[in-house]
Each structure stands twice: as structure tokens, then as C-alpha cells.
Amino acid sequence: MKLRLLTSEEDERLLDKRFRIANHIQNVMVKEARRRLNNLFRDHDYKELIFNVRKNGKWTKAEKKALQAFYTKYGLSEYSFHEYVDTGQKQFGKNIDCNTRQKEATKVWKSVQKFLFSNGKAIHMKSHWHKFSIEGKSNSTGIRYRNGFVEWKGLNIPVCIRKRDHYAKECLKNGKIKYCRIKRSWHSHKWRYYIELVMEG
């Protein structure tokens, strides 16, 4: 469910700053992911494992276990990415909470998974102008919806709920919010901000 945020100029200034920080965090994680992948691909034992699997055309249980050991060795897991973003990006704690930082790390981890297990496309950095959303992990901490307002690290922004939007009113009255996502789109001469409420069920 997507609703308009009634932002002031100060809200927009701070949101733009936080989008820039979130984009920086994501790019830092992309750089770190590339480094870890390069270390993995340079490992001679890993290359030998992959060569043998391709030669035989299938994976044995021992080979799968060995592959997982390589991923652990080079920090290729979602948990490891969360650990890295928590230790390396704490200076942004005033603007970006821990859960939101971890969500940025998760986005990069999903790209790594696709690279390793699916289409094999390269992992790219993004410019600030291509950063369109920031999200939390729950509605209890970080980015939260409360009684018609979005609360996030000192921000308290009213949400526009139209009188005739009976669906939104019903969801907010009887539904349970899993987490919130702040989205933005460019309109004429500035960003326009929205809250996307992800509901349970």
C-alpha cells in the first residue's frame, strides 16, 4: 500500500541526505562484495573444485560441503554482509539505523547470490539519482508508521490518506504492518516522497 508523504522543505532536505547515505552504504557493500568474490575466484583450490564439477557434470555431497566452506572462508553470506555493514558504517548511525543499513547489505547480498547461482551478471554500483527506495526490517524499530505519521530518527512526517481511500483505511485499521519502505520519484523539479506499507498476509 503506497501513500503520499506530506513533507516540509526540511523533511525533504533530510530525506535526500539519507538517500545519499544509504546509496553510499550500498556502494561500499558492492565494492566489498567484489573484493570477496575476486579473492574467491583467485583461490586455486576453488578453481580446481569448479573444474572437477564441470568435468563430471554433477556435484557430490563432499563437493557441496567444500563449496560452502569456501563461501564461509571469504565471507560470502548474508550474515557476514550484515556484520560488515554494522562495523564499518556506524558513523552514519545518526541518520541510518542498524536495520536499514542491514537491508542495504541484504540488497547487495541478493545480487551476489544471483551472480553466483543464477544469471552471473556483474554487480554494479548505483548513482544517487538511481536510488529510489529505503526500507526497514520491521515496524517496531527504524522506519515506522504510527497513527498517521512516519517516524524515523527524528523525522515525524504526516501521511496523506484520502477520505475516499476506504482500502487504505481498512488496512490500517485491521491489518498488521510488517515493515515500511520510503520511496521517491522525480516530479517536475524535485523529489516527491511516499511511504509503502508492507502488510502481513
C-alpha atoms as one frame of an Amber mdcrd trajectory, in Angstrom:
protein
   0.000   0.000   0.000   1.552   3.286  -1.182   0.659   6.642   0.383   1.946
  10.178  -0.167   4.140  11.808   2.477   3.325  15.437   3.276   6.914  16.599
   3.549   8.206  20.014   4.529  11.334  21.519   2.931  13.335  20.444   5.986
  11.947  16.891   5.731  12.943  16.755   2.051  16.422  18.049   2.776  16.972
  15.402   5.442  15.415  12.604   3.362  17.650  13.488   0.413  20.664  13.353
   2.724  19.612   9.923   3.998  19.061   8.613   0.493  22.600   9.742  -0.357
  23.987   7.988   2.734  22.025   4.790   2.001  23.300   4.855  -1.577  26.860
   5.281  -0.301  26.426   2.326   2.068  25.107   0.170  -0.763  28.049   1.114
  -2.996  30.512   0.373  -0.191  28.942  -3.065   0.101  29.171  -3.585  -3.676
  32.874  -2.761  -3.538  33.396  -5.160  -0.631  31.373  -7.896  -2.371  33.520
  -7.566  -5.486  36.670  -7.846  -3.364  35.423 -11.012  -1.678  34.355 -12.557
  -4.985  37.736 -11.767  -6.555  39.506 -13.441  -3.627  37.290 -16.498  -4.091
  37.929 -16.708  -7.840  41.712 -16.439  -7.330  41.750 -19.377  -4.912  43.419
 -22.301  -6.713  41.587 -24.921  -4.655  38.263 -23.300  -5.542  39.156 -23.252
  -9.238  40.118 -26.914  -9.051  36.806 -27.756  -7.372  34.795 -25.959 -10.068
  36.874 -27.586 -12.821  36.186 -31.076 -11.435  32.461 -30.402 -11.068  32.207
 -29.157 -14.651  34.196 -32.156 -15.845  31.946 -34.649 -14.044  28.739 -32.740
 -14.696  27.363 -33.031 -11.155  28.002 -32.171  -7.530  28.821 -34.725  -4.854
  27.941 -34.132  -1.196  31.620 -33.619  -0.372  31.975 -31.050  -3.144  28.904
 -29.131  -1.956  30.347 -29.103   1.562  33.686 -27.879   0.228  31.963 -25.126
  -1.755  30.144 -23.921   1.354  33.470 -23.866   3.199  34.882 -21.543   0.515
  31.906 -19.200   0.879  32.416 -19.128   4.637  36.155 -18.529   4.234  35.620
 -15.479   2.036  32.644 -14.061   3.918  30.049 -14.762   1.249  26.887 -14.921
   3.329  24.113 -12.533   4.287  25.140 -12.672   7.947  28.710 -11.734   7.074
  27.486  -8.798   4.988  25.349  -7.591   7.912  28.323  -7.887  10.230  30.488
  -5.845   7.858  27.939  -3.053   7.374  27.363  -2.810  11.140  31.059  -2.465
  11.990  32.084  -0.336   9.014  29.193   2.137   8.720  28.415   3.066  12.332
  29.375   6.680  11.632  26.024   7.017   9.863  24.032   5.846  12.879  22.634
   9.339  13.459  20.789   9.163  10.124  20.549   5.476   9.147  19.561   2.931
  11.788  21.061  -0.547  12.055  18.080  -2.357  10.482  18.058  -0.065   7.459
  21.826  -0.469   6.990  21.383  -4.235   7.085  18.625  -4.016   4.457  21.080
  -2.224   2.145  23.589  -5.032   2.748  20.880  -7.615   2.001  20.166  -5.991
  -1.374  23.816  -6.416  -2.325  23.871  -9.985  -0.996  20.910 -10.884  -3.214
  22.862  -9.556  -6.211  25.804 -11.733  -5.170  23.512 -14.759  -4.955  22.238
 -14.111  -8.486  25.799 -13.689  -9.689  26.916 -16.978  -8.137  23.843 -19.156
  -8.641  21.733 -17.664 -11.419  22.458 -15.339 -14.330  26.026 -14.398 -13.442
  25.574 -10.685 -14.206  28.089  -8.259 -12.764  27.280  -6.389  -9.546  27.056
  -2.660 -10.226  27.271   0.459  -8.138  24.437   2.994  -8.334  24.371   6.748
  -8.586  22.364   8.770  -6.079  19.852   9.588  -8.825  19.041   5.895  -9.254
  18.342   5.303  -5.569  14.555   5.160  -5.323  13.777   3.368  -2.054  14.932
   2.770   1.519  13.290   0.220   3.778  13.413  -1.195   7.278  13.034  -4.703
   8.640  10.035  -4.246  10.931   7.505  -1.634  12.009   8.802  -1.630  15.576
  12.217  -0.029  15.005  13.810   2.232  12.402  11.331   3.413   9.762   7.910
   3.148  11.404   4.296   4.075  10.721   2.428   5.370  13.778  -1.050   6.913
  13.852  -0.873   8.716  10.532   2.812   9.628  10.720   6.104   8.127   9.527
   8.715   8.217  12.281  12.413   7.726  11.565  15.395   9.054  13.510  13.869
  12.386  14.459  11.620  12.675  11.408   7.878  12.812  12.037   6.133  13.160
   8.660   2.332  13.158   8.201   0.875  10.656   5.726  -1.818  11.691   3.249
  -4.826   9.353   3.461  -7.624  10.471   1.152 -11.168  10.486   2.532 -12.384
   8.152  -0.215  -9.476   5.712   0.132 -11.501   3.094   2.009  -8.986   0.350
   1.200  -6.149   2.195   2.955  -8.341   2.969   5.955  -9.433  -0.682   6.249
  -5.839  -1.941   6.016  -4.603   0.488   8.649  -7.499  -0.325  10.956  -7.425
  -4.131  10.777  -4.128  -5.087   9.125  -0.681  -5.524  10.635   2.309  -3.750
   9.102   5.407  -5.903   8.560   7.758  -3.099   7.574   7.857   0.264   5.825
   9.575   1.391   2.648  10.163   5.047   1.790  10.046   5.583  -1.973  10.631
   8.646  -4.098  10.034   9.732  -7.669  11.094  12.843  -9.566   8.308  15.284
 -10.363   8.990  18.379 -12.454  11.695  19.974 -10.309  12.013  17.954  -7.101
  11.628  14.564  -5.441   8.204  13.508  -4.219   8.191  11.052  -1.300   5.852
   8.176  -0.458   5.533   5.501   2.207   4.915   1.947   1.112   3.437  -0.169
   3.892   4.109  -3.888   3.501   1.297  -5.712   5.271   1.306  -9.194   6.751
  -0.577 -11.741   4.650
